[in-house]
């Protein structure tokens, strides 16, 4: 059994991070995630908690020995369940591999919470447990070490990819805000011109009388 844990601070507030989470894939930094399908999604009417279940399809390269034990295919499926609580501002996501889970099990838990020291930023915590099945026998340590290294690498790349997504969303919001302000300015200008024209027309009509 191998364990992995890491933390990170995103320089974006919790609302922005959790909104961006649903648009994390696809991104150029994480080409191994090739599809994300929503299986179920609903909001608890009493608590307001959003619960979601998704299926992630991944394609990863691995040494021939590892592929041999894992069925010989680079295509794998991962089940993800999440709970987003808007009151406590906490998003918890749990994932578990579906492919060859009788041979190798990877359980991951990710949380996004508001930074208690700076509410304009978000704290990220990622934990994983990697367990090779008894069928791997004497090769279990090798497979677990390989999977831990691959998981650590993918985690780093995943955070980098998510940062890219968040920055793109930030730019998009800024551009949208600029367009909105421009439109409001044009509306105010047009309204002023209309009111000015109406006042002039009223004054002309009064003078004619």
C-alpha positions as CSV (number, residue, x, y, z in Angstrom):
1,X,0.0,0.0,0.0
2,X,1.3,3.5,-1.0
3,X,0.0,6.9,0.1
4,X,0.1,10.3,-1.6
5,X,-0.8,13.7,-0.2
6,X,-0.3,17.2,-1.4
7,X,-1.7,20.7,-0.8
8,X,-1.8,23.8,-3.0
9,X,-3.2,27.3,-2.9
10,X,-5.0,28.7,-5.9
11,X,-4.9,32.5,-6.3
12,X,-8.6,32.5,-7.1
13,X,-11.6,32.7,-4.8
14,X,-13.6,29.6,-4.0
15,X,-16.6,30.4,-6.3
16,X,-14.3,30.8,-9.3
17,X,-12.3,27.6,-8.5
18,X,-15.4,25.5,-8.0
19,X,-17.1,26.9,-11.1
20,X,-13.9,26.2,-13.1
21,X,-13.7,22.7,-11.8
22,X,-16.5,21.6,-14.0
23,X,-14.6,22.9,-17.0
24,X,-11.3,21.4,-16.1
25,X,-11.3,18.9,-18.9
26,X,-10.3,18.7,-21.6
27,X,-7.2,20.8,-21.4
28,X,-3.8,20.6,-23.2
29,X,-1.9,19.9,-20.0
30,X,-3.9,16.7,-19.3
31,X,-4.3,14.8,-22.6
32,X,-4.7,11.5,-20.7
33,X,-8.2,12.5,-19.7
34,X,-10.0,12.0,-23.0
35,X,-13.7,12.1,-22.0
36,X,-15.9,13.2,-19.0
37,X,-19.5,12.1,-18.8
38,X,-22.0,13.2,-16.2
39,X,-24.0,10.1,-14.9
40,X,-26.1,11.9,-12.3
41,X,-26.5,15.3,-10.8
42,X,-29.0,16.7,-8.3
43,X,-29.3,19.3,-5.6
44,X,-30.5,18.3,-2.1
45,X,-33.6,20.4,-1.5
46,X,-33.0,20.6,2.2
47,X,-29.3,21.3,2.4
48,X,-28.6,22.8,-1.0
49,X,-25.7,20.4,-1.5
50,X,-25.0,19.6,-5.2
51,X,-24.1,15.9,-5.7
52,X,-22.6,14.8,-8.9
53,X,-21.4,11.5,-10.3
54,X,-19.2,11.4,-13.4
55,X,-17.3,8.9,-15.4
56,X,-13.7,9.8,-16.6
57,X,-12.2,8.0,-19.5
58,X,-8.4,8.0,-19.4
59,X,-5.6,6.8,-21.8
60,X,-2.2,6.4,-20.2
61,X,1.1,4.8,-21.3
62,X,2.6,2.2,-19.0
63,X,5.5,-0.3,-19.1
64,X,4.7,-3.6,-20.7
65,X,5.0,-5.5,-17.4
66,X,2.4,-3.2,-15.8
67,X,0.1,-3.4,-18.8
68,X,0.3,-7.2,-18.6
69,X,-1.0,-7.3,-15.1
70,X,-3.6,-4.6,-15.8
71,X,-5.1,-6.3,-18.7
72,X,-3.0,-5.0,-21.6
73,X,-5.1,-1.9,-22.3
74,X,-4.1,1.7,-21.8
75,X,-7.7,2.8,-21.7
76,X,-9.2,3.0,-18.2
77,X,-12.3,4.3,-16.5
78,X,-12.6,6.2,-13.2
79,X,-15.8,6.9,-11.2
80,X,-15.9,10.3,-9.6
81,X,-18.5,11.4,-6.9
82,X,-18.6,14.9,-5.5
83,X,-20.5,17.1,-3.0
84,X,-20.5,20.8,-3.3
85,X,-21.8,22.6,-0.2
86,X,-22.5,26.3,-1.0
87,X,-23.1,27.1,2.7
88,X,-19.9,25.8,4.1
89,X,-18.1,26.5,0.9
90,X,-16.5,23.1,0.6
91,X,-16.2,20.9,-2.5
92,X,-15.2,17.3,-1.8
93,X,-14.5,14.9,-4.7
94,X,-13.8,11.2,-4.5
95,X,-12.5,9.0,-7.3
96,X,-11.9,5.3,-7.7
97,X,-10.7,3.3,-10.7
98,X,-13.3,1.0,-12.2
99,X,-10.9,-0.7,-14.6
100,X,-9.0,-3.7,-13.1
101,X,-10.0,-2.7,-9.6
102,X,-9.6,-6.3,-8.5
103,X,-5.9,-6.0,-9.4
104,X,-5.1,-2.4,-8.4
105,X,-7.2,0.0,-6.4
106,X,-6.6,3.8,-6.4
107,X,-8.8,5.8,-4.0
108,X,-8.4,9.6,-4.2
109,X,-10.0,12.4,-2.2
110,X,-9.8,16.1,-3.2
111,X,-11.1,19.0,-1.3
112,X,-11.4,22.7,-2.2
113,X,-12.0,25.1,0.7
114,X,-11.8,28.8,1.4
115,X,-8.4,29.9,2.7
116,X,-9.1,30.9,6.3
117,X,-6.3,33.5,6.1
118,X,-7.3,35.0,2.8
119,X,-10.8,34.4,1.4
120,X,-9.8,35.6,-2.1
121,X,-7.8,32.4,-2.4
122,X,-8.7,28.7,-2.3
123,X,-7.0,25.8,-0.5
124,X,-6.6,22.5,-2.4
125,X,-5.9,19.2,-0.7
126,X,-5.3,15.9,-2.5
127,X,-4.9,12.5,-0.9
128,X,-4.6,9.0,-2.5
129,X,-4.3,5.4,-1.4
130,X,-2.8,2.9,-3.9
131,X,-3.2,-0.8,-3.2
132,X,-2.1,-3.7,-5.4
133,X,-4.2,-6.8,-5.2
134,X,-2.9,-10.1,-3.9
135,X,-3.0,-11.5,-7.4
136,X,0.1,-9.4,-8.2
137,X,2.0,-11.3,-5.5
138,X,5.7,-10.4,-5.6
139,X,5.2,-7.7,-8.2
140,X,2.9,-5.7,-6.0
141,X,5.6,-3.4,-4.7
142,X,6.8,-2.6,-8.2
143,X,3.3,-1.9,-9.5
144,X,2.5,0.3,-6.5
145,X,5.7,2.3,-6.9
146,X,5.1,2.8,-10.6
147,X,1.5,3.9,-10.0
148,X,2.5,6.2,-7.2
149,X,5.1,7.9,-9.4
150,X,2.7,8.2,-12.3
151,X,0.0,9.5,-9.9
152,X,2.3,12.2,-8.5
153,X,3.4,13.3,-12.0
154,X,-0.2,13.5,-13.2
155,X,-1.2,15.4,-10.0
156,X,1.4,18.1,-10.7
157,X,0.4,18.3,-14.4
158,X,-3.3,18.4,-13.4
159,X,-2.8,21.4,-11.1
160,X,-0.9,23.2,-13.8
161,X,-3.6,22.4,-16.3
162,X,-6.3,23.7,-13.9
163,X,-4.3,26.9,-13.3
164,X,-4.4,27.4,-17.1
165,X,-8.2,26.9,-17.1
166,X,-8.7,29.3,-14.2
167,X,-6.6,32.0,-15.9
168,X,-8.5,31.6,-19.1
169,X,-11.8,31.9,-17.2
170,X,-10.5,35.0,-15.4
171,X,-9.6,36.7,-18.7
172,X,-13.0,35.7,-20.2
173,X,-14.7,37.3,-17.2
174,X,-12.6,40.5,-17.5
175,X,-13.4,40.7,-21.2
176,X,-17.1,40.2,-20.5
177,X,-17.1,42.9,-17.8
178,X,-15.4,45.3,-20.2
179,X,-17.9,44.6,-22.9
180,X,-20.7,45.1,-20.4
181,X,-19.3,48.4,-19.2
182,X,-18.8,49.5,-22.8
183,X,-22.4,48.6,-23.6
184,X,-23.7,50.4,-20.6
185,X,-21.7,53.5,-21.6
186,X,-23.2,53.4,-25.1
187,X,-26.7,53.0,-23.7
188,X,-26.2,56.0,-21.3
189,X,-24.8,58.0,-24.2
190,X,-27.7,57.1,-26.5
191,X,-30.2,57.8,-23.7
192,X,-28.7,61.2,-23.1
193,X,-28.9,62.0,-26.8
194,X,-32.5,60.9,-26.9
195,X,-33.4,62.9,-23.9
196,X,-31.6,66.0,-25.3
197,X,-33.4,65.6,-28.6
198,X,-36.7,65.2,-26.9
199,X,-36.1,68.3,-24.7
200,X,-35.2,70.3,-27.8
201,X,-38.3,69.1,-29.7
202,X,-40.5,70.0,-26.7
203,X,-38.9,73.5,-26.5
204,X,-39.4,74.1,-30.2
205,X,-43.0,73.0,-30.0
206,X,-43.6,75.3,-27.0
207,X,-42.0,78.3,-28.9
208,X,-44.2,77.6,-31.9
209,X,-47.3,78.0,-29.7
